[in-house]
Amino acid sequence: MVLSEFPTHKVKSLNLTTLTDITFSNKSDGTGSISFGPQHPYQSPIFELIDNVKSVYDTIREAQKKSA
């Protein structure tokens, strides 16, 4: 589930089995962001400012494999 606060409060649920293009970016301190889906033509849902982003990414990918 992804929570958006701007411009209005919205919660969006994503289906793990149909998600494509899950990518992450990280800084040297291990924090970072994970994006879900293609980046064009609109911005995809993103988890931002995540501590230990690689671990969170791995958890999402493992859950995705188990749901297939």
DAGI-V619206 format. One record per residue. N is the residue number from 1. RES is the residue in one small letter. NEAR is the number of other ideal C-beta (glycine too) atoms within 12 Angstrom. Layout:
{{N	RES	NEAR} {N	RES	NEAR}}
This chain:
{{1	m	13} {2	v	20} {3	l	16} {4	s	16} {5	e	10} {6	f	8} {7	p	6} {8	t	8} {9	h	9} {10	k	13} {11	v	12} {12	k	15} {13	s	13} {14	l	26} {15	n	15} {16	l	20} {17	t	12} {18	t	14} {19	l	25} {20	t	16} {21	d	18} {22	i	31} {23	t	24} {24	f	27} {25	s	21} {26	n	21} {27	k	16} {28	s	8} {29	d	12} {30	g	17} {31	t	20} {32	g	24} {33	s	25} {34	i	32} {35	s	28} {36	f	30} {37	g	22} {38	p	15} {39	q	17} {40	h	9} {41	p	7} {42	y	10} {43	q	16} {44	s	22} {45	p	26} {46	i	26} {47	f	27} {48	e	23} {49	l	17} {50	i	24} {51	d	16} {52	n	18} {53	v	28} {54	k	22} {55	s	18} {56	v	24} {57	y	25} {58	d	16} {59	t	20} {60	i	25} {61	r	21} {62	e	15} {63	a	18} {64	q	21} {65	k	14} {66	k	11} {67	s	14} {68	a	12}}
